[in-house]
Amino acid sequence: MQKNTILAEAAKNLDMEAVARVAQKAGLEEIFLIDAKVSRDSQVRSPETLSLKHKCSTKILLAEKDILPILCNFGVAAFSGKSPDKIVMSIEASFCTTYVLKPSEEVNPADIEHFAKINPIYNAWAYWREFVQSMTTRMGFPVLTIPLLKIAPKKSKEKEVKRKPVKGKSTRPKKVSA
């Protein structure tokens, strides 16, 4: 199993500067479970190896003046190594992440869209991991640990140009005495 998860779809076309602008004006107020669904095939014994398919998405709920509730939908489906097209277990959960925006500052709606795609997932990920770990045990499977979250930044098309030292000149910063 992977040690981390890259949210390629969520990070696709994401403006991290817009995310940062909203993050500076928003405080996380609460995270709570809204809905959950778990299922397992009762005919399948706990397989030794599982292949997993993860999904997650977000949705901005009806926002009030300075309150920004965002729904995080998570899911994982497990497939047996013997039957890779048959789901043996699935777990889905929705968490609400609620943010309070500083009332004195304007927030660009486009920036909020970028913020809502990734920040709530980042904040709710630990809750999701704990939920899956608990539910798999209760369903009679070995503990399933959801990988750590890794958000991959957009790769730049331009390669970083390395500065070559000029012959006879130091590339170290100069010391400034006070």
C-alpha positions in Angstrom: 0.0 0.0 0.0 1.2 3.5 -0.7 2.5 5.5 2.2 0.9 8.7 1.1 -1.9 9.9 -1.2 -1.6 12.5 -3.8 -4.9 14.3 -4.5 -4.3 14.9 -8.2 -7.9 15.8 -9.0 -8.4 18.1 -6.1 -5.1 19.8 -6.8 -5.7 20.1 -10.5 -5.8 23.7 -11.6 -5.5 24.8 -8.0 -4.2 28.3 -7.2 -2.3 27.8 -4.0 -1.9 31.6 -3.6 -5.7 31.9 -3.6 -5.9 29.1 -1.0 -3.3 30.9 1.2 -5.2 34.2 0.9 -8.4 32.7 2.3 -6.5 30.6 4.9 -5.1 33.8 6.3 -8.6 35.1 6.8 -10.3 31.9 8.0 -10.2 30.0 11.2 -11.3 26.4 11.6 -14.2 26.3 14.0 -15.3 22.7 14.0 -15.2 19.4 12.2 -18.0 16.8 12.6 -19.4 13.7 11.0 -22.5 14.3 8.9 -23.2 10.9 7.3 -21.5 7.5 6.9 -22.1 4.2 5.1 -20.1 1.0 5.6 -20.6 -2.3 3.9 -18.8 -5.6 3.6 -19.4 -8.8 1.6 -20.4 -11.3 4.3 -19.4 -14.2 2.0 -15.7 -13.1 1.8 -13.3 -14.1 4.5 -10.8 -11.4 5.4 -8.3 -11.4 2.4 -4.6 -11.2 3.0 -4.1 -8.6 0.4 -6.5 -5.8 -0.6 -6.3 -3.3 -3.4 -7.9 0.1 -2.6 -9.6 2.8 -4.5 -9.9 6.2 -2.8 -12.1 9.1 -3.6 -12.7 12.5 -2.0 -14.5 15.7 -2.9 -15.8 18.9 -1.4 -18.9 21.0 -1.6 -19.5 24.5 -0.2 -22.7 24.4 1.8 -25.0 27.4 2.3 -22.6 30.0 3.7 -23.8 32.7 6.2 -22.2 36.1 6.4 -18.9 35.1 8.1 -19.4 31.3 8.4 -18.1 29.0 5.6 -19.3 25.4 6.0 -17.7 22.9 3.5 -18.7 19.3 3.2 -15.9 16.7 2.7 -17.0 13.5 1.1 -14.5 10.6 1.5 -14.7 7.0 0.3 -12.6 3.9 0.1 -13.4 0.6 -1.7 -11.4 -2.5 -1.1 -11.0 -5.3 -3.6 -9.6 -8.8 -2.9 -6.4 -9.8 -4.6 -8.3 -12.9 -5.9 -11.2 -10.9 -7.4 -9.9 -7.5 -8.3 -13.2 -6.4 -9.8 -15.4 -7.4 -6.8 -15.8 -4.9 -3.9 -15.3 -6.8 -0.6 -15.7 -3.7 1.6 -16.5 -0.1 1.2 -16.5 2.8 3.6 -17.9 6.3 2.9 -18.2 9.3 5.2 -19.0 13.0 5.0 -17.6 15.5 7.4 -18.5 19.1 7.7 -15.6 21.5 8.2 -16.8 25.0 9.4 -14.6 28.0 9.0 -15.1 31.5 10.5 -14.0 34.3 8.2 -12.7 37.6 9.7 -15.6 39.9 9.3 -13.6 43.0 8.5 -12.0 41.6 5.4 -13.4 40.9 1.9 -12.8 37.5 0.5 -12.8 36.9 -3.2 -15.4 34.2 -4.1 -13.0 32.7 -6.7 -10.4 32.4 -3.9 -13.0 30.6 -1.7 -13.5 28.1 -4.5 -9.8 27.2 -4.5 -9.7 27.1 -0.7 -12.7 24.8 -0.6 -11.1 22.2 -3.0 -8.2 21.4 -0.7 -8.1 23.0 2.7 -11.1 21.1 4.2 -9.8 17.8 3.0 -6.5 18.6 4.6 -8.2 19.5 7.9 -10.6 16.5 7.9 -8.1 13.9 6.7 -7.1 12.7 10.2 -10.8 12.2 11.1 -11.3 10.2 8.0 -8.2 8.1 8.7 -9.4 7.3 12.2 -12.9 6.5 11.0 -11.6 4.0 8.4 -9.3 2.4 10.9 -12.1 1.9 13.5 -14.6 0.7 11.0 -12.4 -1.9 9.3 -11.7 -3.5 12.7 -15.4 -3.6 13.5 -16.1 -5.1 10.1 -13.7 -8.0 10.9 -10.9 -6.9 8.6 -7.3 -6.3 9.6 -6.7 -2.6 10.5 -6.7 -0.6 7.3 -4.7 2.6 7.6 -5.5 5.3 5.1 -2.2 6.7 3.8 -0.9 10.1 4.9 -2.2 13.0 2.8 0.3 14.5 0.4 -0.7 17.4 -1.7 1.4 17.6 -4.8 2.1 21.2 -6.0 1.6 22.0 -9.6 4.9 21.2 -11.4 6.5 24.1 -13.2 7.2 23.6 -16.9 10.3 25.7 -16.6 13.2 24.0 -14.9 14.9 25.9 -12.1 18.0 27.5 -13.5 21.0 26.8 -11.2 23.3 29.7 -10.7 26.9 28.9 -11.5 29.5 30.6 -9.4 31.5 33.3 -11.1 35.2 32.4 -11.1 36.9 34.1 -8.2 33.7 35.2 -6.5 31.9 33.6 -3.6 28.3 32.6 -3.9 27.9 32.9 -0.1 25.8 35.8 1.2 27.9 38.6 2.5 28.1 39.1 6.3 26.7 42.4 7.4 28.0 43.8 10.7 25.8 46.0 12.8 
